[in-house]
Amino acid sequence: MLKGIIYMAIAAFAFAWMNLLAKYLNDFHPLQVVFFRAFGTFIFIFPYMLSKKISIIGNNVFWLTLRGVLSFVSLSLFFVVIQRIPLGSAVALRYTAPVFSVFLAALFLKERVKVWQWFALGLALSGAFIMKGLDFRIDTVSFALIIGSAILVGAVFAIVRYLGSKEHFLTIINYFMVCSIIGSLFFINQWRMPIGQEWWFVCSIGVLGMIGQIFLTKSFQLAETSVVAPIKYMELVYALIFGFFLFGEHYTLFPILGMSLIVLGMLWNVWLKKSS
């Protein structure tokens, strides 16, 4: 269990740094950043899959492809938004994804949801709208885009849950990388060549994303969700710290309240699922 907690802490730290670099590269087209995120992971995972004879195509091509496309669009929207609003706000709002995951799983996978879970998820959503209404740096377009990103992440969670043990986790991740690489190339005419230390930043995004993905997966394999999921919210703490010291982002009481309600709602939902 301790190893699972440590792995989740590493994953949260890696994802936080990846988000920081994506925001720092705000003069790059967001889809170019997506490309570097995906390609940097792909060049490590794909050769490993070949050497271990892990299926590249998989057995559920439609669902794997849909998962890959939805993940690509969601990440693209997220990278667009973190270039428009404070880093901590973007990360916090995207944490509403489990709300939509639970709804979609109940609708399509017929998973049972407790009444109190709906209250917990409603609490998280109320936090999102408090943030939007009382933090004027979050414009309506950015709010719509980040909530759209969260909805798509929720759909991805539901699809991954459906795939379950049907596919190797690297096969699922690889589809995400391939779809992201192909999708981002449609915007190549809006890219520019990195210069100087920017090469380190764009390469690091892919490596950090891979580290975060692997340690996140391993964490859930080693410990119960209710134990390790709360550690993932350290990513928000890191985002607030990075935003404050590196981008001069400040928050008043009500945006902090909104973030707290999102986190509390999600943690309450995890606890309710564990006790069911």
Backbone as CSV, one residue per row, in Angstrom:
resi,resn,N_x,N_y,N_z,CA_x,CA_y,CA_z,C_x,C_y,C_z
1,MET,0.831,-1.207,0.000,0.000,0.000,0.000,0.870,1.263,0.000
2,LEU,1.932,1.240,0.811,2.831,2.399,0.878,3.446,2.681,-0.488
3,LYS,3.812,1.619,-1.192,4.394,1.810,-2.525,3.380,2.450,-3.470
4,GLY,2.117,2.054,-3.345,1.075,2.644,-4.179,0.917,4.132,-3.923
5,ILE,0.988,4.532,-2.652,0.891,5.947,-2.287,2.075,6.729,-2.854
6,ILE,3.271,6.146,-2.731,4.473,6.803,-3.257,4.379,6.961,-4.772
7,TYR,3.903,5.919,-5.441,3.757,5.974,-6.902,2.771,7.070,-7.314
8,MET,1.675,7.197,-6.579,0.691,8.233,-6.919,1.273,9.620,-6.692
9,ALA,2.065,9.786,-5.636,2.706,11.081,-5.376,3.659,11.439,-6.514
10,ILE,4.390,10.453,-7.013,5.295,10.678,-8.143,4.500,11.066,-9.385
11,ALA,3.373,10.361,-9.617,2.534,10.652,-10.783,1.999,12.076,-10.722
12,ALA,1.506,12.479,-9.553,0.957,13.832,-9.402,2.031,14.886,-9.646
13,PHE,3.232,14.627,-9.147,4.334,15.569,-9.326,4.717,15.678,-10.802
14,ALA,4.760,14.532,-11.493,5.118,14.529,-12.911,4.072,15.272,-13.744
15,PHE,2.793,15.012,-13.484,1.730,15.685,-14.229,1.720,17.191,-13.945
16,ALA,2.023,17.555,-12.710,2.060,18.982,-12.364,3.143,19.703,-13.159
17,TRP,4.315,19.091,-13.265,5.399,19.692,-14.044,5.065,19.726,-15.528
18,MET,4.396,18.684,-16.014,3.981,18.670,-17.418,3.035,19.836,-17.699
19,ASN,2.053,20.053,-16.806,1.109,21.160,-16.978,1.824,22.509,-16.914
20,LEU,2.799,22.607,-16.007,3.563,23.843,-15.884,4.285,24.167,-17.187
21,LEU,4.937,23.173,-17.770,5.671,23.404,-19.014,4.721,23.749,-20.158
22,ALA,3.542,23.109,-20.171,2.559,23.405,-21.216,2.098,24.860,-21.123
23,LYS,1.957,25.362,-19.907,1.559,26.767,-19.742,2.720,27.701,-20.095
24,TYR,3.921,27.288,-19.730,5.092,28.116,-20.019,5.278,28.297,-21.522
25,LEU,4.942,27.271,-22.298,5.098,27.331,-23.753,3.861,27.950,-24.392
26,ASN,3.408,29.076,-23.846,2.146,29.660,-24.304,2.248,30.353,-25.652
27,ASP,3.462,30.492,-26.187,3.557,31.066,-27.529,3.659,29.975,-28.599
28,PHE,3.535,28.723,-28.178,3.409,27.616,-29.116,1.924,27.328,-29.321
29,HIS,1.575,26.825,-30.506,0.199,26.390,-30.729,-0.097,25.222,-29.783
30,PRO,-1.260,25.220,-29.102,-1.563,24.148,-28.142,-1.466,22.744,-28.730
31,LEU,-1.807,22.600,-30.011,-1.730,21.273,-30.622,-0.297,20.843,-30.871
32,GLN,0.611,21.800,-30.992,2.023,21.437,-31.079,2.495,20.894,-29.739
33,VAL,2.017,21.479,-28.664,2.356,20.979,-27.330,1.787,19.576,-27.139
34,VAL,0.558,19.355,-27.625,-0.047,18.018,-27.566,0.831,17.012,-28.307
35,PHE,1.333,17.416,-29.471,2.188,16.513,-30.254,3.415,16.097,-29.462
36,PHE,4.092,17.058,-28.868,5.298,16.727,-28.107,4.957,15.856,-26.900
37,ARG,3.812,16.122,-26.267,3.372,15.293,-25.141,3.187,13.847,-25.596
38,ALA,2.527,13.655,-26.738,2.223,12.306,-27.215,3.453,11.611,-27.787
39,PHE,4.203,12.318,-28.607,5.356,11.701,-29.272,6.439,11.332,-28.268
40,GLY,6.620,12.178,-27.261,7.629,11.892,-26.247,7.335,10.627,-25.466
41,THR,6.055,10.291,-25.314,5.669,9.043,-24.656,5.711,7.868,-25.632
42,PHE,5.254,8.113,-26.854,5.156,7.060,-27.869,6.514,6.420,-28.165
43,ILE,7.574,7.230,-28.270,8.874,6.683,-28.657,9.460,5.758,-27.589
44,PHE,8.930,5.841,-26.368,9.371,4.929,-25.311,8.464,3.700,-25.229
45,ILE,7.160,3.932,-25.321,6.197,2.846,-25.114,6.158,1.883,-26.290
46,PHE,6.149,2.406,-27.520,5.965,1.544,-28.691,7.073,0.497,-28.834
47,PRO,8.359,0.881,-28.742,9.411,-0.148,-28.828,9.300,-1.185,-27.704
48,TYR,8.923,-0.739,-26.511,8.765,-1.675,-25.382,7.654,-2.681,-25.677
49,MET,6.561,-2.202,-26.253,5.455,-3.108,-26.595,5.884,-4.137,-27.629
50,LEU,6.677,-3.702,-28.595,7.168,-4.638,-29.608,8.089,-5.687,-28.992
51,SER,8.974,-5.242,-28.097,9.926,-6.179,-27.482,9.235,-7.185,-26.572
52,LYS,8.145,-6.783,-25.941,7.408,-7.662,-25.029,6.239,-8.366,-25.721
53,LYS,6.106,-8.122,-27.040,5.034,-8.724,-27.826,3.647,-8.396,-27.267
54,ILE,3.488,-7.161,-26.812,2.189,-6.674,-26.362,1.399,-6.222,-27.582
55,SER,0.138,-6.592,-27.647,-0.685,-6.300,-28.810,-0.739,-4.800,-29.109
56,ILE,-0.450,-4.454,-30.357,-0.523,-3.066,-30.788,-1.955,-2.697,-31.169
57,ILE,-2.625,-3.632,-31.868,-3.970,-3.387,-32.385,-5.040,-3.605,-31.326
58,GLY,-4.871,-4.637,-30.507,-5.869,-4.943,-29.486,-7.051,-5.709,-30.064
59,ASN,-8.012,-5.989,-29.197,-9.180,-6.776,-29.603,-10.447,-5.949,-29.742
60,ASN,-10.397,-4.707,-29.266,-11.583,-3.846,-29.294,-11.223,-2.535,-29.990
61,VAL,-10.994,-2.628,-31.294,-10.455,-1.500,-32.053,-11.353,-0.273,-31.956
62,PHE,-12.670,-0.483,-32.070,-13.585,0.666,-32.036,-13.468,1.429,-30.722
63,TRP,-13.549,0.712,-29.594,-13.523,1.367,-28.291,-12.145,1.934,-27.977
64,LEU,-11.106,1.244,-28.426,-9.760,1.763,-28.228,-9.552,3.060,-29.016
65,THR,-10.043,3.071,-30.250,-9.914,4.269,-31.089,-10.737,5.420,-30.515
66,LEU,-11.962,5.104,-30.086,-12.808,6.147,-29.503,-12.157,6.725,-28.256
67,ARG,-11.589,5.849,-27.437,-10.886,6.312,-26.239,-9.735,7.221,-26.621
68,GLY,-8.978,6.830,-27.647,-7.841,7.625,-28.090,-8.252,8.981,-28.614
69,VAL,-9.306,9.029,-29.410,-9.771,10.294,-29.984,-10.298,11.218,-28.894
70,LEU,-11.118,10.680,-27.990,-11.673,11.503,-26.918,-10.571,12.050,-26.013
71,SER,-9.570,11.224,-25.725,-8.453,11.676,-24.902,-7.674,12.785,-25.600
72,PHE,-7.480,12.626,-26.897,-6.761,13.644,-27.667,-7.502,14.979,-27.639
73,VAL,-8.804,14.951,-27.886,-9.587,16.193,-27.884,-9.589,16.814,-26.493
74,SER,-9.741,15.976,-25.458,-9.767,16.476,-24.086,-8.444,17.149,-23.718
75,LEU,-7.329,16.496,-24.034,-6.021,17.075,-23.732,-5.799,18.360,-24.515
76,SER,-6.252,18.390,-25.760,-6.107,19.592,-26.581,-6.853,20.761,-25.959
77,LEU,-8.091,20.519,-25.530,-8.879,21.569,-24.887,-8.205,22.048,-23.609
78,PHE,-7.665,21.103,-22.839,-6.996,21.447,-21.586,-5.784,22.332,-21.835
79,PHE,-4.967,21.979,-22.827,-3.783,22.770,-23.127,-4.153,24.147,-23.685
80,VAL,-5.282,24.235,-24.397,-5.763,25.547,-24.852,-6.109,26.416,-23.651
81,VAL,-6.812,25.819,-22.690,-7.322,26.591,-21.557,-6.213,27.031,-20.612
82,ILE,-5.215,26.184,-20.372,-4.167,26.589,-19.425,-3.318,27.727,-19.974
83,GLN,-3.448,27.999,-21.271,-2.782,29.173,-21.825,-3.653,30.426,-21.711
84,ARG,-4.920,30.239,-21.249,-5.861,31.357,-21.187,-6.211,31.791,-19.757
85,ILE,-6.195,30.845,-18.795,-6.615,31.158,-17.424,-5.557,30.663,-16.445
86,PRO,-5.657,31.033,-15.168,-4.667,30.567,-14.190,-4.541,29.042,-14.163
87,LEU,-3.322,28.571,-13.958,-3.024,27.141,-13.991,-3.848,26.369,-12.960
88,GLY,-3.895,26.873,-11.726,-4.637,26.182,-10.678,-6.115,26.069,-10.999
89,SER,-6.688,27.102,-11.600,-8.105,27.079,-11.955,-8.386,26.017,-13.013
90,ALA,-7.519,25.932,-14.023,-7.703,24.948,-15.077,-7.626,23.522,-14.528
91,VAL,-6.636,23.274,-13.684,-6.475,21.942,-13.102,-7.664,21.590,-12.228
92,ALA,-8.099,22.530,-11.393,-9.227,22.281,-10.491,-10.503,21.975,-11.267
93,LEU,-10.795,22.761,-12.288,-12.019,22.555,-13.054,-11.998,21.229,-13.810
94,ARG,-10.836,20.818,-14.254,-10.770,19.529,-14.959,-10.974,18.360,-14.002
95,TYR,-10.791,18.609,-12.700,-11.011,17.560,-11.713,-12.488,17.231,-11.522
96,THR,-13.373,17.927,-12.233,-14.785,17.560,-12.202,-15.065,16.357,-13.098
97,ALA,-14.069,15.848,-13.784,-14.250,14.727,-14.717,-14.971,13.523,-14.090
98,PRO,-14.648,13.109,-12.850,-15.355,11.960,-12.275,-16.866,12.147,-12.171
99,VAL,-17.330,13.395,-12.084,-18.770,13.644,-12.063,-19.410,13.060,-13.314
100,PHE,-18.828,13.361,-14.444,-19.366,12.913,-15.721,-19.083,11.429,-15.950
101,SER,-17.977,10.948,-15.396,-17.662,9.529,-15.492,-18.721,8.688,-14.794
102,VAL,-19.097,9.101,-13.583,-20.118,8.369,-12.828,-21.446,8.396,-13.574
103,PHE,-21.821,9.556,-14.098,-23.080,9.684,-14.831,-23.104,8.774,-16.057
104,LEU,-22.021,8.790,-16.832,-21.966,7.982,-18.050,-21.912,6.486,-17.733
105,ALA,-21.187,6.126,-16.668,-21.122,4.719,-16.270,-22.491,4.222,-15.822
106,ALA,-23.236,5.081,-15.121,-24.590,4.708,-14.695,-25.523,4.588,-15.893
107,LEU,-25.339,5.457,-16.872,-26.225,5.490,-18.038,-25.950,4.338,-19.004
108,PHE,-24.670,4.097,-19.301,-24.328,3.121,-20.335,-23.851,1.779,-19.784
109,LEU,-23.170,1.784,-18.644,-22.655,0.544,-18.077,-23.569,-0.004,-16.983
110,LYS,-24.641,0.740,-16.696,-25.633,0.336,-15.696,-25.015,0.147,-14.305
111,GLU,-23.979,0.938,-14.004,-23.386,0.869,-12.679,-24.298,1.550,-11.660
112,ARG,-24.374,0.953,-10.484,-25.241,1.485,-9.441,-24.564,2.680,-8.761
113,VAL,-25.314,3.747,-8.593,-24.792,4.944,-7.950,-25.668,5.265,-6.739
114,LYS,-25.041,5.413,-5.579,-25.781,5.749,-4.367,-26.349,7.168,-4.454
115,VAL,-27.454,7.364,-3.721,-28.059,8.700,-3.684,-27.061,9.736,-3.160
116,TRP,-26.315,9.368,-2.117,-25.364,10.304,-1.534,-24.210,10.620,-2.484
117,GLN,-23.933,9.702,-3.412,-22.900,9.987,-4.402,-23.316,11.158,-5.287
118,TRP,-24.619,11.213,-5.623,-25.093,12.313,-6.445,-24.937,13.645,-5.701
119,PHE,-25.154,13.617,-4.378,-24.945,14.825,-3.584,-23.467,15.229,-3.604
120,ALA,-22.581,14.229,-3.493,-21.140,14.509,-3.507,-20.724,15.100,-4.847
121,LEU,-21.241,14.524,-5.924,-20.897,15.016,-7.254,-21.498,16.404,-7.491
122,GLY,-22.696,16.633,-6.954,-23.311,17.956,-7.051,-22.500,19.003,-6.314
123,LEU,-21.922,18.599,-5.169,-21.064,19.510,-4.414,-19.863,19.933,-5.246
124,ALA,-19.259,18.964,-5.938,-18.102,19.268,-6.784,-18.492,20.209,-7.924
125,LEU,-19.639,19.960,-8.548,-20.085,20.825,-9.641,-20.395,22.236,-9.146
126,SER,-20.960,22.336,-7.949,-21.243,23.665,-7.403,-19.945,24.443,-7.211
127,GLY,-18.883,23.734,-6.806,-17.580,24.372,-6.669,-17.087,24.933,-7.989
128,ALA,-17.327,24.186,-9.086,-16.902,24.646,-10.409,-17.615,25.940,-10.784
129,PHE,-18.918,26.017,-10.512,-19.674,27.211,-10.890,-19.371,28.392,-9.972
130,ILE,-19.012,28.104,-8.724,-18.560,29.192,-7.845,-17.271,29.794,-8.394
131,MET,-16.366,28.922,-8.839,-15.122,29.413,-9.427,-15.402,30.276,-10.642
132,LYS,-16.278,29.799,-11.517,-16.574,30.549,-12.739,-17.222,31.887,-12.414
133,GLY,-18.165,31.873,-11.473,-18.920,33.085,-11.206,-18.151,34.134,-10.446
134,LEU,-17.169,33.710,-9.655,-16.499,34.648,-8.757,-15.024,34.870,-9.076
135,ASP,-14.495,34.168,-10.072,-13.130,34.425,-10.530,-13.238,34.965,-11.948
136,PHE,-13.131,36.283,-12.097,-13.396,36.924,-13.377,-12.283,36.693,-14.401
137,ARG,-11.231,36.024,-13.997,-10.187,35.664,-14.959,-10.618,34.472,-15.800
138,ILE,-11.663,33.768,-15.360,-12.166,32.607,-16.096,-13.303,33.079,-16.998
139,ASP,-12.997,33.328,-18.251,-14.017,33.785,-19.184,-14.934,32.628,-19.577
140,THR,-16.067,32.959,-20.172,-17.086,31.953,-20.495,-16.572,30.908,-21.474
141,VAL,-15.816,31.342,-22.469,-15.282,30.389,-23.461,-14.335,29.403,-22.789
142,SER,-13.432,29.905,-21.966,-12.479,29.020,-21.277,-13.209,28.057,-20.358
143,PHE,-14.230,28.546,-19.661,-14.999,27.680,-18.770,-15.685,26.567,-19.560
144,ALA,-16.284,26.926,-20.693,-16.956,25.929,-21.524,-15.956,24.896,-22.046
145,LEU,-14.783,25.364,-22.461,-13.771,24.453,-22.997,-13.257,23.487,-21.927
146,ILE,-12.999,23.985,-20.712,-12.443,23.118,-19.673,-13.492,22.136,-19.161
147,ILE,-14.758,22.558,-19.091,-15.819,21.627,-18.713,-15.996,20.585,-19.823
148,GLY,-15.872,21.014,-21.073,-15.905,20.048,-22.180,-14.786,19.044,-22.063
149,SER,-13.594,19.515,-21.702,-12.459,18.622,-21.494,-12.758,17.632,-20.378
150,ALA,-13.363,18.112,-19.295,-13.696,17.243,-18.166,-14.740,16.200,-18.557
151,ILE,-15.735,16.596,-19.345,-16.754,15.646,-19.800,-16.115,14.534,-20.627
152,LEU,-15.197,14.906,-21.504,-14.522,13.916,-22.336,-13.644,12.984,-21.499
153,VAL,-12.970,13.539,-20.475,-12.201,12.691,-19.566,-13.128,11.705,-18.858
154,GLY,-14.304,12.187,-18.452,-15.281,11.301,-17.834,-15.680,10.175,-18.764
155,ALA,-15.874,10.494,-20.048,-16.208,9.459,-21.028,-15.054,8.472,-21.193
156,VAL,-13.832,8.987,-21.170,-12.646,8.118,-21.275,-12.592,7.156,-20.095
157,PHE,-12.837,7.668,-18.877,-12.837,6.811,-17.690,-13.850,5.675,-17.852
158,ALA,-15.042,6.015,-18.368,-16.092,5.009,-18.537,-15.682,3.957,-19.565
159,ILE,-15.037,4.394,-20.647,-14.597,3.449,-21.678,-13.504,2.536,-21.141
160,VAL,-12.543,3.121,-20.414,-11.463,2.321,-19.837,-12.034,1.301,-18.850
161,ARG,-13.042,1.722,-18.087,-13.691,0.804,-17.153,-14.364,-0.331,-17.915
162,TYR,-14.973,-0.002,-19.059,-15.612,-1.029,-19.891,-14.577,-2.002,-20.438
163,LEU,-13.451,-1.464,-20.908,-12.405,-2.337,-21.454,-11.827,-3.245,-20.371
164,GLY,-11.681,-2.675,-19.159,-11.245,-3.475,-18.013,-10.045,-4.330,-18.317
165,SER,-10.211,-5.629,-18.117,-9.118,-6.581,-18.343,-9.079,-7.076,-19.778
166,LYS,-9.895,-6.500,-20.650,-9.949,-6.951,-22.047,-8.699,-6.558,-22.825
167,GLU,-8.053,-5.471,-22.393,-6.893,-4.960,-23.121,-5.746,-4.664,-22.161
168,HIS,-4.513,-4.797,-22.659,-3.343,-4.420,-21.880,-3.344,-2.897,-21.722
169,PHE,-2.942,-2.420,-20.542,-3.010,-0.978,-20.307,-2.116,-0.199,-21.266
170,LEU,-1.008,-0.793,-21.718,-0.138,-0.092,-22.664,-0.783,0.011,-24.043
171,THR,-1.598,-0.971,-24.404,-2.331,-0.895,-25.668,-3.285,0.298,-25.638
172,ILE,-3.952,0.477,-24.512,-4.883,1.598,-24.358,-4.135,2.927,-24.432
173,ILE,-3.022,3.020,-23.717,-2.226,4.253,-23.720,-1.691,4.532,-25.116
174,ASN,-1.242,3.493,-25.807,-0.647,3.675,-27.125,-1.657,4.238,-28.123
175,TYR,-2.904,3.796,-28.043,-3.937,4.367,-28.919,-4.085,5.868,-28.676
176,PHE,-4.031,6.255,-27.425,-4.103,7.675,-27.069,-2.953,8.431,-27.724
177,MET,-1.744,7.878,-27.633,-0.587,8.566,-28.196,-0.702,8.682,-29.722
178,VAL,-1.090,7.590,-30.382,-1.179,7.588,-31.848,-2.246,8.560,-32.322
179,CYS,-3.422,8.526,-31.698,-4.495,9.450,-32.082,-4.068,10.901,-31.865
180,SER,-3.329,11.158,-30.791,-2.876,12.522,-30.508,-1.841,12.990,-31.520
181,ILE,-0.935,12.104,-31.890,0.084,12.458,-32.879,-0.571,12.773,-34.220
182,ILE,-1.467,11.893,-34.657,-2.126,12.092,-35.953,-2.996,13.350,-35.924
183,GLY,-3.783,13.506,-34.870,-4.680,14.652,-34.785,-3.938,15.975,-34.740
184,SER,-2.857,16.033,-33.994,-2.118,17.289,-33.865,-1.419,17.685,-35.158
185,LEU,-1.088,16.710,-36.003,-0.398,17.007,-37.258,-1.270,17.809,-38.234
186,PHE,-2.586,17.790,-38.040,-3.463,18.585,-38.902,-3.245,20.090,-38.695
187,PHE,-2.566,20.459,-37.617,-2.328,21.870,-37.313,-0.856,22.238,-37.498
188,ILE,-0.111,21.406,-38.234,1.331,21.593,-38.334,1.694,22.921,-38.997
189,ASN,0.810,23.461,-39.851,1.113,24.734,-40.518,1.100,25.913,-39.545
190,GLN,0.645,25.680,-38.297,0.629,26.740,-37.295,1.719,26.543,-36.243
191,TRP,2.606,25.595,-36.478,3.684,25.315,-35.533,4.887,26.206,-35.821
192,ARG,5.794,26.233,-34.869,7.087,26.865,-35.087,8.173,25.997,-34.464
193,MET,9.384,26.164,-34.936,10.491,25.354,-34.452,10.948,25.832,-33.070
194,PRO,11.062,24.934,-32.089,11.612,25.335,-30.787,13.049,25.817,-30.943
195,ILE,13.441,26.718,-30.066,14.812,27.230,-30.100,15.422,27.159,-28.695
196,GLY,16.715,26.942,-28.637,17.435,26.949,-27.364,16.866,25.989,-26.337
197,GLN,16.633,26.496,-25.128,16.166,25.646,-24.042,14.726,25.162,-24.235
198,GLU,14.018,25.738,-25.209,12.659,25.261,-25.492,12.655,23.784,-25.884
199,TRP,13.762,23.335,-26.507,13.847,21.912,-26.862,13.784,21.042,-25.609
200,TRP,14.424,21.481,-24.529,14.372,20.732,-23.279,12.945,20.691,-22.735
201,PHE,12.247,21.796,-22.855,10.886,21.870,-22.324,9.934,20.969,-23.104
202,VAL,9.969,21.037,-24.435,9.027,20.243,-25.227,9.321,18.747,-25.110
203,CYS,10.598,18.398,-24.995,10.946,16.983,-24.806,10.534,16.501,-23.410
204,SER,10.681,17.377,-22.426,10.340,17.009,-21.054,8.850,16.771,-20.884
205,ILE,8.022,17.476,-21.661,6.568,17.282,-21.562,6.205,15.828,-21.850
206,GLY,6.792,15.268,-22.901,6.507,13.875,-23.245,7.004,12.909,-22.196
207,VAL,8.204,13.132,-21.701,8.791,12.237,-20.698,7.994,12.303,-19.396
208,LEU,7.645,13.514,-18.964,6.884,13.675,-17.729,5.497,13.055,-17.856
209,GLY,4.879,13.221,-19.021,3.572,12.606,-19.240,3.648,11.094,-19.159
210,MET,4.700,10.516,-19.714,4.885,9.063,-19.658,5.097,8.600,-18.220
211,ILE,5.960,9.317,-17.479,6.217,8.958,-16.077,4.918,9.025,-15.272
212,GLY,4.163,10.102,-15.462,2.906,10.243,-14.745,1.936,9.131,-15.070
213,GLN,1.825,8.775,-16.351,0.890,7.735,-16.777,1.264,6.378,-16.189
214,ILE,2.531,6.044,-16.237,2.976,4.741,-15.741,2.800,4.626,-14.230
215,PHE,3.240,5.649,-13.501,3.138,5.580,-12.041,1.688,5.667,-11.572
216,LEU,0.848,6.383,-12.311,-0.574,6.433,-11.991,-1.196,5.044,-12.118
217,THR,-0.896,4.373,-13.222,-1.434,3.031,-13.453,-0.939,2.047,-12.405
218,LYS,0.357,2.089,-12.137,0.936,1.183,-11.139,0.353,1.440,-9.754
219,SER,0.099,2.700,-9.438,-0.455,3.040,-8.134,-1.812,2.388,-7.922
220,PHE,-2.680,2.459,-8.939,-4.004,1.862,-8.827,-3.935,0.330,-8.793
221,GLN,-2.855,-0.227,-9.324,-2.682,-1.682,-9.272,-2.219,-2.149,-7.897
222,LEU,-1.540,-1.284,-7.154,-0.930,-1.685,-5.887,-1.770,-1.340,-4.661
223,ALA,-2.697,-0.395,-4.785,-3.469,0.033,-3.618,-4.895,0.370,-4.033
224,GLU,-5.804,0.381,-3.047,-7.196,0.691,-3.312,-7.345,2.141,-3.772
225,THR,-8.344,2.335,-4.620,-8.601,3.677,-5.152,-8.812,4.684,-4.035
226,SER,-9.552,4.282,-2.996,-9.864,5.203,-1.903,-8.615,5.651,-1.152
227,VAL,-7.539,4.874,-1.254,-6.295,5.212,-0.563,-5.442,6.154,-1.408
228,VAL,-5.309,5.848,-2.692,-4.376,6.593,-3.530,-5.004,7.774,-4.270
229,ALA,-6.326,7.717,-4.539,-6.961,8.788,-5.307,-6.781,10.162,-4.657
230,PRO,-6.922,10.280,-3.314,-6.719,11.603,-2.710,-5.331,12.184,-2.957
231,ILE,-4.320,11.315,-3.096,-2.951,11.801,-3.331,-2.862,12.508,-4.679
232,LYS,-3.699,12.098,-5.628,-3.693,12.707,-6.958,-4.000,14.202,-6.887
233,TYR,-4.739,14.610,-5.852,-5.098,16.017,-5.729,-3.922,16.889,-5.322
234,MET,-2.792,16.267,-5.015,-1.576,17.049,-4.807,-1.197,17.797,-6.080
235,GLU,-1.645,17.295,-7.227,-1.389,17.978,-8.496,-1.957,19.391,-8.465
236,LEU,-3.121,19.562,-7.836,-3.719,20.888,-7.712,-2.890,21.776,-6.793
237,VAL,-2.391,21.205,-5.692,-1.548,21.966,-4.768,-0.296,22.455,-5.492
238,TYR,0.331,21.555,-6.248,1.516,21.941,-7.019,1.171,23.052,-8.008
239,ALA,0.006,22.925,-8.674,-0.389,23.929,-9.666,-0.558,25.295,-9.019
240,LEU,-1.150,25.323,-7.827,-1.330,26.597,-7.126,0.021,27.208,-6.741
241,ILE,0.945,26.358,-6.284,2.272,26.838,-5.891,3.041,27.353,-7.104
242,PHE,3.031,26.549,-8.191,3.718,26.967,-9.410,3.125,28.265,-9.942
243,GLY,1.790,28.328,-9.966,1.126,29.516,-10.491,1.466,30.755,-9.699
244,PHE,1.549,30.618,-8.378,1.831,31.764,-7.506,3.249,32.276,-7.697
245,PHE,4.222,31.359,-7.672,5.628,31.774,-7.695,6.152,32.065,-9.104
246,LEU,5.620,31.377,-10.105,6.174,31.520,-11.451,5.351,32.421,-12.362
247,PHE,4.036,32.518,-12.110,3.195,33.321,-12.991,2.463,34.437,-12.250
248,GLY,2.743,34.567,-10.944,2.106,35.632,-10.172,0.605,35.494,-10.055
249,GLU,0.099,34.250,-10.037,-1.343,34.004,-9.956,-1.794,34.025,-8.489
250,HIS,-2.775,34.865,-8.191,-3.299,34.987,-6.835,-4.773,34.600,-6.828
251,TYR,-5.250,34.123,-5.688,-6.643,33.708,-5.566,-7.271,34.345,-4.334
252,THR,-8.508,34.803,-4.505,-9.263,35.326,-3.378,-10.004,34.177,-2.694
253,LEU,-10.776,34.501,-1.683,-11.429,33.479,-0.865,-12.377,32.598,-1.659
254,PHE,-13.220,33.196,-2.491,-14.264,32.406,-3.143,-13.733,31.420,-4.189
255,PRO,-12.761,31.780,-5.034,-12.183,30.760,-5.910,-11.547,29.606,-5.133
256,ILE,-10.895,29.912,-4.011,-10.324,28.850,-3.179,-11.442,27.981,-2.613
257,LEU,-12.561,28.605,-2.218,-13.720,27.853,-1.735,-14.239,26.926,-2.829
258,GLY,-14.334,27.449,-4.045,-14.798,26.625,-5.157,-13.903,25.427,-5.390
259,MET,-12.591,25.636,-5.387,-11.649,24.531,-5.540,-11.815,23.507,-4.419
260,SER,-11.997,23.998,-3.196,-12.131,23.107,-2.047,-13.379,22.243,-2.176
261,LEU,-14.473,22.826,-2.675,-15.706,22.059,-2.853,-15.537,20.976,-3.912
262,ILE,-14.786,21.286,-4.976,-14.520,20.273,-6.002,-13.762,19.100,-5.401
263,VAL,-12.701,19.400,-4.666,-11.888,18.337,-4.066,-12.693,17.563,-3.031
264,LEU,-13.429,18.252,-2.173,-14.221,17.580,-1.147,-15.291,16.681,-1.764
265,GLY,-15.933,17.186,-2.813,-16.954,16.388,-3.485,-16.386,15.123,-4.090
266,MET,-15.214,15.236,-4.712,-14.596,14.064,-5.325,-14.120,13.063,-4.271
267,LEU,-13.551,13.550,-3.186,-13.087,12.661,-2.120,-14.266,11.985,-1.424
268,TRP,-15.350,12.722,-1.236,-16.564,12.151,-0.644,-17.100,11.040,-1.530
269,ASN,-17.069,11.257,-2.839,-17.535,10.235,-3.778,-16.676,8.976,-3.686
270,VAL,-15.349,9.148,-3.591,-14.448,7.990,-3.458,-14.770,7.218,-2.180
271,TRP,-14.980,7.941,-1.085,-15.281,7.289,0.188,-16.606,6.542,0.124
272,LEU,-17.611,7.117,-0.517,-18.920,6.479,-0.641,-18.821,5.201,-1.474
273,LYS,-18.018,5.245,-2.533,-17.864,4.042,-3.363,-17.163,2.938,-2.593
274,LYS,-16.194,3.323,-1.761,-15.487,2.320,-0.969,-16.415,1.661,0.033
275,SER,-17.320,2.441,0.619,-18.191,1.914,1.654,-19.398,1.162,1.112
276,SER,-19.557,1.138,-0.216,-20.718,0.454,-0.805,-20.503,-1.054,-0.838
